[in-house]
Amino acid sequence: MSQDKAAAILAAIGGADNIIEIEPCITRLRCELTDPQLVDEQALRRIGVHGVLRSGDAVQIVVGPDADNIASDIEDLR
């Protein structure tokens, strides 16, 4: 399930080419993106994320306690 969720999140943030860096932080995925405008917040909410926070080129995706596993799965998919 985590791998499917990771793939869906990866697609919703613009794909692997849009990621400069992604790292887990407790319940969040901290993403530095090439183009943060590619992030599809509605798709992320359909996936089940709890929230999306934006600051410049950085986007934080609140995913809950699976953040470490999801970040690892996203790295594997890149």
N, C-alpha and C positions, 0 to 999 in steps of 0.2 A: 504493500500500500504506500509506503513512504516513497518508493521509487516512482510510482505513478504520480503522486503529489508533487514530487520534485520536478518531474518532466512537465507537468501542467504549470507550475510556478515559473519554470525556465521559459516556457513559451509565452506566458503572460508578462514577463519582464523584457521581452524583445529578443529572446534567444541568446545563445552562447556568445555570439559576436558583440552583443551589447554589454556584456559584463567586463568591467575592468577588474573588480575584486568583489568577492562575496565572503562574508564570515558570519558565523553564528555568535549571538550575544544573549545568553540566557534564554529568552523566549522569542528572540527576533533574528531575522536575517538582515544584516547590514550590507547593502549593495551599493557599490560605486559603479555607476553606469555611464556608458558613452553618451547615450541619449535617453534621459529619464522620461521624456515625453512618450516613449514607446510602451511604458508601463500601462497595462490594461487593468485598472483598479476593479472594474466590475467583474472581470474574469477571475481576479484573485479572490474576490469575495465569494464568487460561486464555488471556488475550490475549497473555501472554508477558512481563509485567513481571518484573523480577528481585527486587523487594521493595517493601514498603510500610511506612513509618515514620510514627508518629503522635505529635503533641505538641500538646495542647490542640485548638484549631480548625484547626491546620496539619497537612497530610498531605503527606509526600514520597513520590513514586512513582519508583522506580528503573527507568528505561527504557533506559539505555545511551546510546551516543553520538548517537542521534537526538533527544535531548531538545529541542534548539532547533527542529527541524522539527515535532515533535509539538506543542509549545506553540504554535507559529505556526498550525498547522492547527486546533487547538482554538479559538484566538482567532477564526479565520475562521468556524468553525461557530457561534460564539456570536452 
